[in-house]
Protein backbone atom coordinates (compact mmCIF):
# COMPACT_ATOMS: atom_id res chain seq x y z
CA UNK A 1 0.00 0.00 0.00
CA UNK A 2 1.29 3.42 -0.92
CA UNK A 3 1.77 6.04 1.76
CA UNK A 4 0.03 8.42 1.95
CA UNK A 5 -3.06 6.68 0.61
CA UNK A 6 -5.22 8.27 -2.05
CA UNK A 7 -8.28 8.03 0.21
CA UNK A 8 -6.57 10.02 2.96
CA UNK A 9 -5.40 12.61 0.46
CA UNK A 10 -8.84 13.00 -1.13
CA UNK A 11 -10.23 13.85 2.31
CA UNK A 12 -7.94 16.92 2.23
CA UNK A 13 -8.78 18.24 -1.26
CA UNK A 14 -12.02 18.52 -3.25
CA UNK A 15 -11.03 16.37 -6.26
CA UNK A 16 -8.33 14.21 -7.83
CA UNK A 17 -7.57 17.03 -10.24
CA UNK A 18 -7.03 19.46 -7.36
CA UNK A 19 -4.81 16.91 -5.65
CA UNK A 20 -2.61 16.48 -8.71
CA UNK A 21 -2.35 20.23 -9.30
CA UNK A 22 -1.57 20.96 -5.65
CA UNK A 23 1.02 18.19 -5.50
CA UNK A 24 2.73 19.36 -8.70
CA UNK A 25 2.85 23.01 -7.62
CA UNK A 26 4.17 22.17 -4.17
CA UNK A 27 6.74 19.73 -5.58
CA UNK A 28 8.01 22.47 -7.91
CA UNK A 29 8.23 24.87 -4.98
CA UNK A 30 10.22 22.33 -2.95
CA UNK A 31 12.54 21.66 -5.90
CA UNK A 32 13.09 25.42 -6.25
CA UNK A 33 14.20 25.62 -2.63
CA UNK A 34 11.00 26.52 -0.78
CA UNK A 35 11.13 25.94 2.95
CA UNK A 36 9.71 22.61 4.04
CA UNK A 37 6.87 22.71 6.55
CA UNK A 38 7.77 19.39 8.19
CA UNK A 39 10.37 16.61 8.38
CA UNK A 40 9.88 14.15 5.53
CA UNK A 41 10.18 10.39 5.33
CA UNK A 42 10.36 10.58 1.52
CA UNK A 43 13.30 11.72 -0.55
CA UNK A 44 11.47 12.80 -3.71
CA UNK A 45 9.81 16.20 -3.80
CA UNK A 46 6.61 14.76 -5.29
CA UNK A 47 6.16 12.43 -2.33
CA UNK A 48 7.18 15.16 0.11
CA UNK A 49 4.40 17.31 -1.33
CA UNK A 50 1.92 14.49 -0.73
CA UNK A 51 3.14 14.15 2.87
CA UNK A 52 2.50 17.86 3.43
CA UNK A 53 -0.96 17.61 1.87
CA UNK A 54 -1.80 14.62 4.06
CA UNK A 55 -0.66 16.52 7.16
CA UNK A 56 -2.91 19.43 6.17
CA UNK A 57 0.04 21.81 5.86
CA UNK A 58 -0.62 22.61 2.20
CA UNK A 59 -4.14 23.37 0.99
CA UNK A 60 -5.94 24.50 -2.14
CA UNK A 61 -6.65 28.24 -2.04
CA UNK A 62 -10.44 28.73 -2.10
CA UNK A 63 -10.16 31.60 -4.61
CA UNK A 64 -7.15 31.13 -6.91
CA UNK A 65 -7.88 34.33 -8.87
CA UNK A 66 -7.68 36.36 -5.67
CA UNK A 67 -4.42 34.65 -4.72
CA UNK A 68 -3.00 35.38 -8.18
CA UNK A 69 -4.09 39.04 -7.94
CA UNK A 70 -2.47 39.36 -4.51
CA UNK A 71 0.77 37.89 -5.84
CA UNK A 72 0.78 40.32 -8.78
CA UNK A 73 0.05 43.25 -6.47
CA UNK A 74 2.90 42.26 -4.17
CA UNK A 75 5.28 41.95 -7.12
CA UNK A 76 4.23 45.39 -8.40
CA UNK A 77 4.72 46.94 -4.95
CA UNK A 78 8.21 45.44 -4.74
CA UNK A 79 9.05 46.82 -8.20
CA UNK A 80 7.84 50.30 -7.24
CA UNK A 81 9.83 50.17 -4.01
CA UNK A 82 13.00 49.19 -5.90
CA UNK A 83 12.47 52.01 -8.40
CA UNK A 84 11.92 54.56 -5.62
CA UNK A 85 15.03 53.34 -3.80
CA UNK A 86 17.06 53.54 -7.01
CA UNK A 87 15.83 57.08 -7.63
CA UNK A 88 16.70 58.09 -4.07
CA UNK A 89 20.23 56.73 -4.49
CA UNK A 90 20.68 58.56 -7.80
CA UNK A 91 19.54 61.82 -6.20
CA UNK A 92 21.94 61.29 -3.29
CA UNK A 93 24.84 60.69 -5.69
CA UNK A 94 23.95 63.81 -7.70
CA UNK A 95 23.77 65.86 -4.50
CA UNK A 96 27.18 64.59 -3.35
CA UNK A 97 28.73 65.37 -6.75
CA UNK A 98 27.23 68.86 -6.63
CA UNK A 99 28.69 69.45 -3.16
CA UNK A 100 32.12 68.20 -4.30
CA UNK A 101 32.02 70.53 -7.31
CA UNK A 102 31.46 73.56 -5.06
CA UNK A 103 34.41 72.69 -2.78
CA UNK A 104 37.10 72.54 -5.49
PDB file as gemmi writes it, atoms N, CA and C in Angstrom:
CRYST1    1.000    1.000    1.000  90.00  90.00  90.00 P 1                      
ATOM      1  N   UNK A   1       0.839  -1.189   0.000  1.00  0.00           N  
ATOM      2  CA  UNK A   1       0.000   0.000   0.000  1.00  0.00           C  
ATOM      3  C   UNK A   1       0.878   1.244   0.000  1.00  0.00           C  
ATOM      4  N   UNK A   2       0.529   2.184  -0.833  1.00  0.00           N  
ATOM      5  CA  UNK A   2       1.286   3.425  -0.918  1.00  0.00           C  
ATOM      6  C   UNK A   2       0.959   4.337   0.251  1.00  0.00           C  
ATOM      7  N   UNK A   3       1.960   5.056   0.687  1.00  0.00           N  
ATOM      8  CA  UNK A   3       1.774   6.037   1.762  1.00  0.00           C  
ATOM      9  C   UNK A   3       2.110   7.396   1.204  1.00  0.00           C  
ATOM     10  N   UNK A   4       1.374   8.407   1.396  1.00  0.00           N  
ATOM     11  CA  UNK A   4       0.027   8.422   1.954  1.00  0.00           C  
ATOM     12  C   UNK A   4      -0.986   7.853   0.964  1.00  0.00           C  
ATOM     13  N   UNK A   5      -2.062   7.323   1.474  1.00  0.00           N  
ATOM     14  CA  UNK A   5      -3.061   6.677   0.614  1.00  0.00           C  
ATOM     15  C   UNK A   5      -3.908   7.730  -0.103  1.00  0.00           C  
ATOM     16  N   UNK A   6      -4.409   7.359  -1.252  1.00  0.00           N  
ATOM     17  CA  UNK A   6      -5.225   8.272  -2.054  1.00  0.00           C  
ATOM     18  C   UNK A   6      -6.499   8.656  -1.307  1.00  0.00           C  
ATOM     19  N   UNK A   7      -7.050   7.733  -0.539  1.00  0.00           N  
ATOM     20  CA  UNK A   7      -8.277   8.032   0.213  1.00  0.00           C  
ATOM     21  C   UNK A   7      -8.029   9.115   1.259  1.00  0.00           C  
ATOM     22  N   UNK A   8      -6.917   9.010   1.958  1.00  0.00           N  
ATOM     23  CA  UNK A   8      -6.569  10.019   2.962  1.00  0.00           C  
ATOM     24  C   UNK A   8      -6.360  11.372   2.302  1.00  0.00           C  
ATOM     25  N   UNK A   9      -5.692  11.354   1.161  1.00  0.00           N  
ATOM     26  CA  UNK A   9      -5.403  12.606   0.456  1.00  0.00           C  
ATOM     27  C   UNK A   9      -6.675  13.255  -0.079  1.00  0.00           C  
ATOM     28  N   UNK A  10      -7.601  12.446  -0.578  1.00  0.00           N  
ATOM     29  CA  UNK A  10      -8.840  13.003  -1.133  1.00  0.00           C  
ATOM     30  C   UNK A  10      -9.754  13.572  -0.050  1.00  0.00           C  
ATOM     31  N   UNK A  11      -9.502  13.214   1.200  1.00  0.00           N  
ATOM     32  CA  UNK A  11     -10.227  13.854   2.305  1.00  0.00           C  
ATOM     33  C   UNK A  11      -9.750  15.290   2.511  1.00  0.00           C  
ATOM     34  N   UNK A  12      -8.549  15.597   2.015  1.00  0.00           N  
ATOM     35  CA  UNK A  12      -7.942  16.915   2.229  1.00  0.00           C  
ATOM     36  C   UNK A  12      -8.214  17.899   1.093  1.00  0.00           C  
ATOM     37  N   UNK A  13      -8.550  17.383  -0.091  1.00  0.00           N  
ATOM     38  CA  UNK A  13      -8.780  18.238  -1.262  1.00  0.00           C  
ATOM     39  C   UNK A  13     -10.108  17.859  -1.918  1.00  0.00           C  
ATOM     40  N   UNK A  14     -10.694  18.780  -2.688  1.00  0.00           N  
ATOM     41  CA  UNK A  14     -12.021  18.518  -3.252  1.00  0.00           C  
ATOM     42  C   UNK A  14     -12.073  17.498  -4.388  1.00  0.00           C  
ATOM     43  N   UNK A  15     -10.969  17.290  -5.119  1.00  0.00           N  
ATOM     44  CA  UNK A  15     -11.027  16.368  -6.260  1.00  0.00           C  
ATOM     45  C   UNK A  15      -9.638  15.821  -6.576  1.00  0.00           C  
ATOM     46  N   UNK A  16      -9.609  14.777  -7.400  1.00  0.00           N  
ATOM     47  CA  UNK A  16      -8.327  14.205  -7.825  1.00  0.00           C  
ATOM     48  C   UNK A  16      -7.531  15.232  -8.627  1.00  0.00           C  
ATOM     49  N   UNK A  17      -8.232  15.990  -9.446  1.00  0.00           N  
ATOM     50  CA  UNK A  17      -7.568  17.028 -10.239  1.00  0.00           C  
ATOM     51  C   UNK A  17      -6.886  18.039  -9.321  1.00  0.00           C  
ATOM     52  N   UNK A  18      -7.605  18.496  -8.307  1.00  0.00           N  
ATOM     53  CA  UNK A  18      -7.034  19.460  -7.362  1.00  0.00           C  
ATOM     54  C   UNK A  18      -5.830  18.862  -6.650  1.00  0.00           C  
ATOM     55  N   UNK A  19      -5.920  17.589  -6.320  1.00  0.00           N  
ATOM     56  CA  UNK A  19      -4.810  16.912  -5.652  1.00  0.00           C  
ATOM     57  C   UNK A  19      -3.568  16.904  -6.531  1.00  0.00           C  
ATOM     58  N   UNK A  20      -3.741  16.533  -7.788  1.00  0.00           N  
ATOM     59  CA  UNK A  20      -2.606  16.475  -8.713  1.00  0.00           C  
ATOM     60  C   UNK A  20      -2.000  17.862  -8.916  1.00  0.00           C  
ATOM     61  N   UNK A  21      -2.843  18.864  -9.089  1.00  0.00           N  
ATOM     62  CA  UNK A  21      -2.346  20.228  -9.300  1.00  0.00           C  
ATOM     63  C   UNK A  21      -1.613  20.740  -8.059  1.00  0.00           C  
ATOM     64  N   UNK A  22      -2.187  20.513  -6.895  1.00  0.00           N  
ATOM     65  CA  UNK A  22      -1.572  20.959  -5.649  1.00  0.00           C  
ATOM     66  C   UNK A  22      -0.240  20.252  -5.424  1.00  0.00           C  
ATOM     67  N   UNK A  23      -0.212  18.953  -5.671  1.00  0.00           N  
ATOM     68  CA  UNK A  23       1.021  18.194  -5.501  1.00  0.00           C  
ATOM     69  C   UNK A  23       2.098  18.698  -6.455  1.00  0.00           C  
ATOM     70  N   UNK A  24       1.746  18.905  -7.707  1.00  0.00           N  
ATOM     71  CA  UNK A  24       2.727  19.355  -8.695  1.00  0.00           C  
ATOM     72  C   UNK A  24       3.279  20.731  -8.342  1.00  0.00           C  
ATOM     73  N   UNK A  25       2.395  21.653  -7.973  1.00  0.00           N  
ATOM     74  CA  UNK A  25       2.848  23.006  -7.624  1.00  0.00           C  
ATOM     75  C   UNK A  25       3.751  22.982  -6.403  1.00  0.00           C  
ATOM     76  N   UNK A  26       3.362  22.222  -5.387  1.00  0.00           N  
ATOM     77  CA  UNK A  26       4.165  22.169  -4.168  1.00  0.00           C  
ATOM     78  C   UNK A  26       5.491  21.470  -4.426  1.00  0.00           C  
ATOM     79  N   UNK A  27       5.494  20.425  -5.248  1.00  0.00           N  
ATOM     80  CA  UNK A  27       6.739  19.732  -5.579  1.00  0.00           C  
ATOM     81  C   UNK A  27       7.695  20.674  -6.304  1.00  0.00           C  
ATOM     82  N   UNK A  28       7.174  21.484  -7.214  1.00  0.00           N  
ATOM     83  CA  UNK A  28       8.012  22.467  -7.913  1.00  0.00           C  
ATOM     84  C   UNK A  28       8.578  23.482  -6.926  1.00  0.00           C  
ATOM     85  N   UNK A  29       7.755  23.924  -5.988  1.00  0.00           N  
ATOM     86  CA  UNK A  29       8.232  24.873  -4.976  1.00  0.00           C  
ATOM     87  C   UNK A  29       9.360  24.260  -4.151  1.00  0.00           C  
ATOM     88  N   UNK A  30       9.183  23.003  -3.739  1.00  0.00           N  
ATOM     89  CA  UNK A  30      10.215  22.332  -2.949  1.00  0.00           C  
ATOM     90  C   UNK A  30      11.498  22.167  -3.753  1.00  0.00           C  
ATOM     91  N   UNK A  31      11.365  21.804  -5.020  1.00  0.00           N  
ATOM     92  CA  UNK A  31      12.536  21.665  -5.895  1.00  0.00           C  
ATOM     93  C   UNK A  31      13.271  22.991  -6.061  1.00  0.00           C  
ATOM     94  N   UNK A  32      12.501  24.090  -6.066  1.00  0.00           N  
ATOM     95  CA  UNK A  32      13.087  25.420  -6.253  1.00  0.00           C  
ATOM     96  C   UNK A  32      13.692  25.964  -4.961  1.00  0.00           C  
ATOM     97  N   UNK A  33      13.573  25.198  -3.873  1.00  0.00           N  
ATOM     98  CA  UNK A  33      14.197  25.621  -2.630  1.00  0.00           C  
ATOM     99  C   UNK A  33      13.262  26.194  -1.591  1.00  0.00           C  
ATOM    100  N   UNK A  34      11.963  26.028  -1.773  1.00  0.00           N  
ATOM    101  CA  UNK A  34      11.005  26.524  -0.778  1.00  0.00           C  
ATOM    102  C   UNK A  34      11.231  25.807   0.546  1.00  0.00           C  
ATOM    103  N   UNK A  35      10.931  26.506   1.616  1.00  0.00           N  
ATOM    104  CA  UNK A  35      11.133  25.942   2.946  1.00  0.00           C  
ATOM    105  C   UNK A  35      10.109  24.841   3.215  1.00  0.00           C  
ATOM    106  N   UNK A  36      10.588  23.721   3.706  1.00  0.00           N  
ATOM    107  CA  UNK A  36       9.706  22.610   4.043  1.00  0.00           C  
ATOM    108  C   UNK A  36       8.922  22.939   5.307  1.00  0.00           C  
ATOM    109  N   UNK A  37       7.711  22.434   5.386  1.00  0.00           N  
ATOM    110  CA  UNK A  37       6.866  22.705   6.547  1.00  0.00           C  
ATOM    111  C   UNK A  37       6.919  21.583   7.575  1.00  0.00           C  
ATOM    112  N   UNK A  38       7.684  20.527   7.271  1.00  0.00           N  
ATOM    113  CA  UNK A  38       7.775  19.389   8.186  1.00  0.00           C  
ATOM    114  C   UNK A  38       9.011  18.570   7.852  1.00  0.00           C  
ATOM    115  N   UNK A  39       9.289  17.557   8.662  1.00  0.00           N  
ATOM    116  CA  UNK A  39      10.367  16.615   8.378  1.00  0.00           C  
ATOM    117  C   UNK A  39       9.765  15.477   7.559  1.00  0.00           C  
ATOM    118  N   UNK A  40      10.427  15.136   6.463  1.00  0.00           N  
ATOM    119  CA  UNK A  40       9.875  14.154   5.530  1.00  0.00           C  
ATOM    120  C   UNK A  40      10.464  12.765   5.737  1.00  0.00           C  
ATOM    121  N   UNK A  41       9.667  11.752   5.389  1.00  0.00           N  
ATOM    122  CA  UNK A  41      10.185  10.389   5.333  1.00  0.00           C  
ATOM    123  C   UNK A  41      10.590  10.054   3.900  1.00  0.00           C  
ATOM    124  N   UNK A  42      10.061  10.799   2.945  1.00  0.00           N  
ATOM    125  CA  UNK A  42      10.355  10.578   1.525  1.00  0.00           C  
ATOM    126  C   UNK A  42      11.526  11.438   1.076  1.00  0.00           C  
ATOM    127  N   UNK A  43      12.173  10.988   0.020  1.00  0.00           N  
ATOM    128  CA  UNK A  43      13.301  11.720  -0.546  1.00  0.00           C  
ATOM    129  C   UNK A  43      12.850  12.587  -1.723  1.00  0.00           C  
ATOM    130  N   UNK A  44      11.927  12.086  -2.510  1.00  0.00           N  
ATOM    131  CA  UNK A  44      11.474  12.798  -3.709  1.00  0.00           C  
ATOM    132  C   UNK A  44      10.505  13.921  -3.356  1.00  0.00           C  
ATOM    133  N   UNK A  45      10.646  15.028  -4.081  1.00  0.00           N  
ATOM    134  CA  UNK A  45       9.806  16.198  -3.799  1.00  0.00           C  
ATOM    135  C   UNK A  45       8.323  15.925  -4.054  1.00  0.00           C  
ATOM    136  N   UNK A  46       8.015  15.057  -5.015  1.00  0.00           N  
ATOM    137  CA  UNK A  46       6.607  14.759  -5.289  1.00  0.00           C  
ATOM    138  C   UNK A  46       5.955  14.040  -4.106  1.00  0.00           C  
ATOM    139  N   UNK A  47       6.689  13.130  -3.496  1.00  0.00           N  
ATOM    140  CA  UNK A  47       6.158  12.427  -2.328  1.00  0.00           C  
ATOM    141  C   UNK A  47       6.167  13.318  -1.095  1.00  0.00           C  
ATOM    142  N   UNK A  48       7.145  14.205  -1.004  1.00  0.00           N  
ATOM    143  CA  UNK A  48       7.179  15.163   0.105  1.00  0.00           C  
ATOM    144  C   UNK A  48       5.948  16.063   0.051  1.00  0.00           C  
ATOM    145  N   UNK A  49       5.590  16.476  -1.156  1.00  0.00           N  
ATOM    146  CA  UNK A  49       4.398  17.312  -1.325  1.00  0.00           C  
ATOM    147  C   UNK A  49       3.156  16.565  -0.848  1.00  0.00           C  
ATOM    148  N   UNK A  50       3.064  15.281  -1.176  1.00  0.00           N  
ATOM    149  CA  UNK A  50       1.921  14.486  -0.726  1.00  0.00           C  
ATOM    150  C   UNK A  50       1.899  14.361   0.795  1.00  0.00           C  
ATOM    151  N   UNK A  51       3.073  14.228   1.405  1.00  0.00           N  
ATOM    152  CA  UNK A  51       3.139  14.153   2.869  1.00  0.00           C  
ATOM    153  C   UNK A  51       2.616  15.446   3.494  1.00  0.00           C  
ATOM    154  N   UNK A  52       2.983  16.579   2.907  1.00  0.00           N  
ATOM    155  CA  UNK A  52       2.505  17.864   3.427  1.00  0.00           C  
ATOM    156  C   UNK A  52       0.990  18.003   3.252  1.00  0.00           C  
ATOM    157  N   UNK A  53       0.487  17.553   2.114  1.00  0.00           N  
ATOM    158  CA  UNK A  53      -0.958  17.613   1.869  1.00  0.00           C  
ATOM    159  C   UNK A  53      -1.686  16.730   2.880  1.00  0.00           C  
ATOM    160  N   UNK A  54      -1.176  15.534   3.100  1.00  0.00           N  
ATOM    161  CA  UNK A  54      -1.802  14.617   4.056  1.00  0.00           C  
ATOM    162  C   UNK A  54      -1.817  15.212   5.468  1.00  0.00           C  
ATOM    163  N   UNK A  55      -0.742  15.913   5.828  1.00  0.00           N  
ATOM    164  CA  UNK A  55      -0.656  16.519   7.159  1.00  0.00           C  
ATOM    165  C   UNK A  55      -1.523  17.772   7.274  1.00  0.00           C  
ATOM    166  N   UNK A  56      -2.068  18.227   6.151  1.00  0.00           N  
ATOM    167  CA  UNK A  56      -2.911  19.425   6.170  1.00  0.00           C  
ATOM    168  C   UNK A  56      -2.106  20.710   6.189  1.00  0.00           C  
ATOM    169  N   UNK A  57      -0.832  20.637   5.848  1.00  0.00           N  
ATOM    170  CA  UNK A  57       0.043  21.811   5.865  1.00  0.00           C  
ATOM    171  C   UNK A  57       0.010  22.596   4.563  1.00  0.00           C  
ATOM    172  N   UNK A  58      -0.491  21.963   3.507  1.00  0.00           N  
ATOM    173  CA  UNK A  58      -0.624  22.615   2.205  1.00  0.00           C  
ATOM    174  C   UNK A  58      -2.066  22.404   1.761  1.00  0.00           C  
ATOM    175  N   UNK A  59      -2.734  23.479   1.385  1.00  0.00           N  
ATOM    176  CA  UNK A  59      -4.137  23.370   0.992  1.00  0.00           C  
ATOM    177  C   UNK A  59      -4.384  24.109  -0.314  1.00  0.00           C  
ATOM    178  N   UNK A  60      -5.510  23.807  -0.925  1.00  0.00           N  
ATOM    179  CA  UNK A  60      -5.938  24.500  -2.136  1.00  0.00           C  
ATOM    180  C   UNK A  60      -6.530  25.837  -1.713  1.00  0.00           C  
ATOM    181  N   UNK A  61      -6.096  26.917  -2.351  1.00  0.00           N  
ATOM    182  CA  UNK A  61      -6.648  28.235  -2.036  1.00  0.00           C  
ATOM    183  C   UNK A  61      -8.091  28.273  -2.528  1.00  0.00           C  
ATOM    184  N   UNK A  62      -9.029  28.749  -1.690  1.00  0.00           N  
ATOM    185  CA  UNK A  62     -10.439  28.731  -2.098  1.00  0.00           C  
ATOM    186  C   UNK A  62     -10.745  29.631  -3.290  1.00  0.00           C  
ATOM    187  N   UNK A  63      -9.941  30.677  -3.500  1.00  0.00           N  
ATOM    188  CA  UNK A  63     -10.162  31.596  -4.608  1.00  0.00           C  
ATOM    189  C   UNK A  63      -8.827  31.848  -5.307  1.00  0.00           C  
ATOM    190  N   UNK A  64      -8.460  31.003  -6.273  1.00  0.00           N  
ATOM    191  CA  UNK A  64      -7.153  31.129  -6.913  1.00  0.00           C  
ATOM    192  C   UNK A  64      -6.944  32.456  -7.642  1.00  0.00           C  
ATOM    193  N   UNK A  65      -8.018  33.036  -8.179  1.00  0.00           N  
ATOM    194  CA  UNK A  65      -7.878  34.326  -8.869  1.00  0.00           C  
ATOM    195  C   UNK A  65      -7.466  35.418  -7.886  1.00  0.00           C  
ATOM    196  N   UNK A  66      -8.031  35.383  -6.698  1.00  0.00           N  
ATOM    197  CA  UNK A  66      -7.676  36.362  -5.668  1.00  0.00           C  
ATOM    198  C   UNK A  66      -6.221  36.182  -5.248  1.00  0.00           C  
ATOM    199  N   UNK A  67      -5.808  34.930  -5.098  1.00  0.00           N  
ATOM    200  CA  UNK A  67      -4.419  34.646  -4.722  1.00  0.00           C  
ATOM    201  C   UNK A  67      -3.470  35.164  -5.803  1.00  0.00           C  
ATOM    202  N   UNK A  68      -3.821  34.928  -7.058  1.00  0.00           N  
ATOM    203  CA  UNK A  68      -2.997  35.381  -8.177  1.00  0.00           C  
ATOM    204  C   UNK A  68      -2.924  36.910  -8.202  1.00  0.00           C  
ATOM    205  N   UNK A  69      -4.056  37.570  -7.964  1.00  0.00           N  
ATOM    206  CA  UNK A  69      -4.093  39.036  -7.942  1.00  0.00           C  
ATOM    207  C   UNK A  69      -3.239  39.579  -6.798  1.00  0.00           C  
ATOM    208  N   UNK A  70      -3.289  38.935  -5.643  1.00  0.00           N  
ATOM    209  CA  UNK A  70      -2.467  39.361  -4.510  1.00  0.00           C  
ATOM    210  C   UNK A  70      -0.987  39.209  -4.826  1.00  0.00           C  
ATOM    211  N   UNK A  71      -0.622  38.118  -5.481  1.00  0.00           N  
ATOM    212  CA  UNK A  71       0.774  37.894  -5.843  1.00  0.00           C  
ATOM    213  C   UNK A  71       1.253  38.955  -6.831  1.00  0.00           C  
ATOM    214  N   UNK A  72       0.412  39.291  -7.816  1.00  0.00           N  
ATOM    215  CA  UNK A  72       0.777  40.325  -8.783  1.00  0.00           C  
ATOM    216  C   UNK A  72       0.897  41.690  -8.114  1.00  0.00           C  
ATOM    217  N   UNK A  73      -0.003  41.987  -7.194  1.00  0.00           N  
ATOM    218  CA  UNK A  73       0.049  43.252  -6.468  1.00  0.00           C  
ATOM    219  C   UNK A  73       1.326  43.350  -5.641  1.00  0.00           C  
ATOM    220  N   UNK A  74       1.678  42.276  -4.973  1.00  0.00           N  
ATOM    221  CA  UNK A  74       2.905  42.262  -4.168  1.00  0.00           C  
ATOM    222  C   UNK A  74       4.131  42.477  -5.051  1.00  0.00           C  
ATOM    223  N   UNK A  75       4.154  41.815  -6.196  1.00  0.00           N  
ATOM    224  CA  UNK A  75       5.275  41.950  -7.122  1.00  0.00           C  
ATOM    225  C   UNK A  75       5.389  43.391  -7.626  1.00  0.00           C  
ATOM    226  N   UNK A  76       4.250  44.004  -7.930  1.00  0.00           N  
ATOM    227  CA  UNK A  76       4.233  45.394  -8.401  1.00  0.00           C  
ATOM    228  C   UNK A  76       4.707  46.344  -7.301  1.00  0.00           C  
ATOM    229  N   UNK A  77       4.282  46.107  -6.070  1.00  0.00           N  
ATOM    230  CA  UNK A  77       4.725  46.942  -4.953  1.00  0.00           C  
ATOM    231  C   UNK A  77       6.232  46.831  -4.750  1.00  0.00           C  
ATOM    232  N   UNK A  78       6.768  45.632  -4.872  1.00  0.00           N  
ATOM    233  CA  UNK A  78       8.213  45.438  -4.743  1.00  0.00           C  
ATOM    234  C   UNK A  78       8.951  46.179  -5.852  1.00  0.00           C  
ATOM    235  N   UNK A  79       8.416  46.124  -7.070  1.00  0.00           N  
ATOM    236  CA  UNK A  79       9.048  46.822  -8.196  1.00  0.00           C  
ATOM    237  C   UNK A  79       9.048  48.327  -7.966  1.00  0.00           C  
ATOM    238  N   UNK A  80       7.922  48.868  -7.516  1.00  0.00           N  
ATOM    239  CA  UNK A  80       7.836  50.303  -7.244  1.00  0.00           C  
ATOM    240  C   UNK A  80       8.784  50.715  -6.121  1.00  0.00           C  
ATOM    241  N   UNK A  81       8.906  49.878  -5.106  1.00  0.00           N  
ATOM    242  CA  UNK A  81       9.828  50.172  -4.010  1.00  0.00           C  
ATOM    243  C   UNK A  81      11.265  50.207  -4.516  1.00  0.00           C  
ATOM    244  N   UNK A  82      11.640  49.224  -5.340  1.00  0.00           N  
ATOM    245  CA  UNK A  82      13.005  49.195  -5.896  1.00  0.00           C  
ATOM    246  C   UNK A  82      13.272  50.429  -6.745  1.00  0.00           C  
ATOM    247  N   UNK A  83      12.299  50.821  -7.565  1.00  0.00           N  
ATOM    248  CA  UNK A  83      12.468  52.012  -8.404  1.00  0.00           C  
ATOM    249  C   UNK A  83      12.622  53.263  -7.549  1.00  0.00           C  
ATOM    250  N   UNK A  84      11.827  53.397  -6.499  1.00  0.00           N  
ATOM    251  CA  UNK A  84      11.921  54.563  -5.617  1.00  0.00           C  
ATOM    252  C   UNK A  84      13.270  54.585  -4.906  1.00  0.00           C  
ATOM    253  N   UNK A  85      13.735  53.430  -4.474  1.00  0.00           N  
ATOM    254  CA  UNK A  85      15.034  53.341  -3.799  1.00  0.00           C  
ATOM    255  C   UNK A  85      16.159  53.702  -4.769  1.00  0.00           C  
ATOM    256  N   UNK A  86      16.063  53.222  -5.987  1.00  0.00           N  
ATOM    257  CA  UNK A  86      17.063  53.536  -7.008  1.00  0.00           C  
ATOM    258  C   UNK A  86      17.091  55.036  -7.296  1.00  0.00           C  
ATOM    259  N   UNK A  87      15.924  55.639  -7.392  1.00  0.00           N  
ATOM    260  CA  UNK A  87      15.829  57.083  -7.631  1.00  0.00           C  
ATOM    261  C   UNK A  87      16.427  57.862  -6.468  1.00  0.00           C  
ATOM    262  N   UNK A  88      16.158  57.426  -5.250  1.00  0.00           N  
ATOM    263  CA  UNK A  88      16.704  58.092  -4.068  1.00  0.00           C  
ATOM    264  C   UNK A  88      18.230  58.031  -4.065  1.00  0.00           C  
ATOM    265  N   UNK A  89      18.781  56.889  -4.435  1.00  0.00           N  
ATOM    266  CA  UNK A  89      20.235  56.729  -4.487  1.00  0.00           C  
ATOM    267  C   UNK A  89      20.826  57.636  -5.560  1.00  0.00           C  
ATOM    268  N   UNK A  90      20.194  57.696  -6.730  1.00  0.00           N  
ATOM    269  CA  UNK A  90      20.679  58.564  -7.804  1.00  0.00           C  
ATOM    270  C   UNK A  90      20.674  60.024  -7.366  1.00  0.00           C  
ATOM    271  N   UNK A  91      19.615  60.439  -6.688  1.00  0.00           N  
ATOM    272  CA  UNK A  91      19.538  61.822  -6.201  1.00  0.00           C  
ATOM    273  C   UNK A  91      20.620  62.098  -5.169  1.00  0.00           C  
ATOM    274  N   UNK A  92      20.893  61.130  -4.302  1.00  0.00           N  
ATOM    275  CA  UNK A  92      21.940  61.290  -3.289  1.00  0.00           C  
ATOM    276  C   UNK A  92      23.307  61.424  -3.953  1.00  0.00           C  
ATOM    277  N   UNK A  93      23.565  60.623  -4.967  1.00  0.00           N  
ATOM    278  CA  UNK A  93      24.842  60.694  -5.690  1.00  0.00           C  
ATOM    279  C   UNK A  93      24.978  62.042  -6.377  1.00  0.00           C  
ATOM    280  N   UNK A  94      23.910  62.507  -7.025  1.00  0.00           N  
ATOM    281  CA  UNK A  94      23.946  63.809  -7.703  1.00  0.00           C  
ATOM    282  C   UNK A  94      24.195  64.924  -6.700  1.00  0.00           C  
ATOM    283  N   UNK A  95      23.588  64.846  -5.545  1.00  0.00           N  
ATOM    284  CA  UNK A  95      23.767  65.858  -4.503  1.00  0.00           C  
ATOM    285  C   UNK A  95      25.215  65.869  -4.012  1.00  0.00           C  
ATOM    286  N   UNK A  96      25.790  64.686  -3.800  1.00  0.00           N  
ATOM    287  CA  UNK A  96      27.180  64.594  -3.348  1.00  0.00           C  
ATOM    288  C   UNK A  96      28.137  65.135  -4.407  1.00  0.00           C  
ATOM    289  N   UNK A  97      27.878  64.852  -5.676  1.00  0.00           N  
ATOM    290  CA  UNK A  97      28.727  65.375  -6.750  1.00  0.00           C  
ATOM    291  C   UNK A  97      28.635  66.893  -6.811  1.00  0.00           C  
ATOM    292  N   UNK A  98      27.439  67.411  -6.616  1.00  0.00           N  
ATOM    293  CA  UNK A  98      27.228  68.859  -6.632  1.00  0.00           C  
ATOM    294  C   UNK A  98      27.999  69.519  -5.485  1.00  0.00           C  
ATOM    295  N   UNK A  99      27.966  68.913  -4.314  1.00  0.00           N  
ATOM    296  CA  UNK A  99      28.692  69.449  -3.161  1.00  0.00           C  
ATOM    297  C   UNK A  99      30.196  69.394  -3.386  1.00  0.00           C  
ATOM    298  N   UNK A 100      30.686  68.323  -4.008  1.00  0.00           N  
ATOM    299  CA  UNK A 100      32.115  68.203  -4.302  1.00  0.00           C  
ATOM    300  C   UNK A 100      32.547  69.259  -5.312  1.00  0.00           C  
ATOM    301  N   UNK A 101      31.711  69.531  -6.287  1.00  0.00           N  
ATOM    302  CA  UNK A 101      32.023  70.535  -7.308  1.00  0.00           C  
ATOM    303  C   UNK A 101      32.155  71.923  -6.717  1.00  0.00           C  
ATOM    304  N   UNK A 102      31.413  72.246  -5.702  1.00  0.00           N  
ATOM    305  CA  UNK A 102      31.463  73.556  -5.057  1.00  0.00           C  
ATOM    306  C   UNK A 102      32.677  73.712  -4.165  1.00  0.00           C  
ATOM    307  N   UNK A 103      33.271  72.633  -3.696  1.00  0.00           N  
ATOM    308  CA  UNK A 103      34.409  72.687  -2.776  1.00  0.00           C  
ATOM    309  C   UNK A 103      35.736  72.849  -3.506  1.00  0.00           C  
ATOM    310  N   UNK A 104      35.826  72.510  -4.758  1.00  0.00           N  
ATOM    311  CA  UNK A 104      37.097  72.543  -5.488  1.00  0.00           C  
ATOM    312  C   UNK A 104      37.479  73.903  -5.849  1.00  0.00           C  
TER     313      UNK A 104                                                      
END                                                                             
